[in-house]
Amino acid sequence: MNGNRQQDPRPVRLVFELARADNPRLYDELVRFPQGAKRVNRLRVLAYDGLLAQYGVFALAGGVASERARSEVAPGSAAVTNDVFAPGLAE
């Protein structure tokens, strides 16, 4: 087989300080949660959603996509998650 066996990637550890003056919206969102796992998990979710939005998976049309999904799809339907892989919304 290949002699260059890929090693397991090591986790990335971040320690940073965020002042409200740097990013008020992010600061206000994170300060809602107590220090620890809940705050870290919220930051992970926000970072991942931002990454998906950057690559066009999420359409940033001011809530148009979420309003459309609520009005056209029944709760509990698989169509809600299937739309994640649909092409972006054209304006």
C-alpha positions as CSV (number, residue, x, y, z in Angstrom):
1,M,0.0,0.0,0.0
2,N,1.0,3.6,0.2
3,G,3.9,4.3,2.5
4,N,2.6,7.8,3.2
5,R,-0.2,6.9,5.6
6,Q,-2.2,10.0,6.4
7,Q,-2.0,10.8,10.1
8,D,-5.1,11.6,12.1
9,P,-5.6,15.4,12.1
10,R,-5.0,17.0,15.5
11,P,-7.7,19.1,17.0
12,V,-7.4,22.9,16.7
13,R,-7.4,24.7,20.1
14,L,-8.3,28.3,20.2
15,V,-8.0,30.8,23.0
16,F,-9.0,34.3,22.2
17,E,-10.4,37.5,23.7
18,L,-13.4,39.3,22.2
19,A,-14.3,42.8,23.3
20,R,-17.7,44.2,22.5
21,A,-16.1,47.0,20.6
22,D,-14.6,44.4,18.2
23,N,-17.9,42.8,17.1
24,P,-21.0,43.9,19.1
25,R,-23.4,41.4,17.6
26,L,-21.1,38.4,18.2
27,Y,-20.3,39.6,21.7
28,D,-23.9,40.0,22.6
29,E,-24.8,36.6,21.2
30,L,-22.0,34.8,23.1
31,V,-22.4,36.6,26.4
32,R,-25.9,35.2,26.6
33,F,-24.4,31.8,27.4
34,P,-22.5,31.0,30.6
35,Q,-18.8,30.3,30.2
36,G,-17.9,26.8,29.2
37,A,-19.4,24.2,26.9
38,K,-22.6,26.0,26.0
39,R,-20.7,29.2,24.9
40,V,-18.1,27.1,23.0
41,N,-20.9,25.1,21.2
42,R,-22.7,28.3,20.2
43,L,-19.5,29.7,18.8
44,R,-19.0,26.5,16.8
45,V,-22.5,26.7,15.4
46,L,-22.1,30.3,14.4
47,A,-18.7,29.6,12.8
48,Y,-20.0,26.6,10.9
49,D,-23.1,28.5,9.7
50,G,-20.9,31.3,8.6
51,L,-18.7,28.9,6.6
52,L,-21.7,27.4,4.9
53,A,-23.0,30.8,4.0
54,Q,-19.6,31.8,2.7
55,Y,-19.6,28.8,0.3
56,G,-23.2,29.5,-0.8
57,V,-25.0,26.6,1.0
58,F,-27.1,29.1,2.8
59,A,-28.8,32.0,0.9
60,L,-28.5,35.2,2.8
61,A,-31.7,36.9,1.4
62,G,-33.0,38.5,4.6
63,G,-35.1,35.5,5.7
64,V,-36.8,34.9,2.4
65,A,-35.7,31.3,2.3
66,S,-36.9,30.5,5.8
67,E,-40.3,32.2,5.2
68,R,-40.7,30.2,2.0
69,A,-39.8,26.9,3.7
70,R,-42.3,27.5,6.4
71,S,-45.2,28.3,4.1
72,E,-44.6,25.5,1.5
73,V,-43.4,22.5,3.6
74,A,-45.3,20.6,6.3
75,P,-43.6,20.3,9.6
76,G,-41.6,17.1,10.0
77,S,-41.3,16.8,6.2
78,A,-37.9,15.6,4.7
79,A,-38.2,18.3,2.1
80,V,-36.9,20.8,4.6
81,T,-33.6,19.1,4.9
82,N,-33.5,18.1,1.2
83,D,-33.5,21.8,0.2
84,V,-30.1,22.2,1.8
85,F,-28.6,20.6,-1.3
86,A,-30.8,22.6,-3.8
87,P,-29.4,25.4,-5.9
88,G,-29.3,28.8,-4.3
89,L,-32.2,31.2,-4.6
90,A,-32.0,33.7,-7.4
91,E,-33.2,37.2,-6.8
